[in-house]
Amino acid sequence: REMQDITRAYVNRPRPVQGLLPAEEAHSYEVDLSITLDRDLMDHRGVVFARAGTRINPLEYSHFNQRIVVFDGDVPEQVAFALSEGNELDTLLVLTNGAPLELMRSHGRRFYFDQDAQITARFQITRLPSVITRGDRVMRVEEVPVGALQ
């Protein structure tokens, strides 16, 4: 019973991402998602299809084109900002803090959670809210001040 209660509490309110601050001024930067292979990659027959040292940009192979809004679900101004543009089809709403199921029920939208800070780390996000959009060869991150800081 205790384990169920702990699990239920975690699902309702996942562990927040630490160290994030509110955006105080508009700022943007680019993130290159390219990787350089540290070893040859082979198929199941042992045929090398990518050599060590090859630089690969996943945006050359992906059609992903949604906005990602990363924000603190416990800050009403950030929630309002996240919901102000876009819809389920073109915008992913990603919480770093808050109660995703409660927000889903009250706003009728899907909310995702940045578990283990995977998104904030990959996109070097330190201020919220931040909006991630796709460029041609890089991703663009915009920090957007909201509320009293605007």
Secondary structure, DSSP 8 states (H G I E B T S, - for coil): -HHHHHHHHHHHS----SS-EE--S-EEEEE---EE-SS-EE-TTS-EEE-TT-EE-GGGT-----EEEEEETT-HHHHHHHHHS--TTTEEEEEEES-HHHHHHHHSS--EE-GGGHHHHHTT--EESEEEEE-SSSEEEEE---GGG-
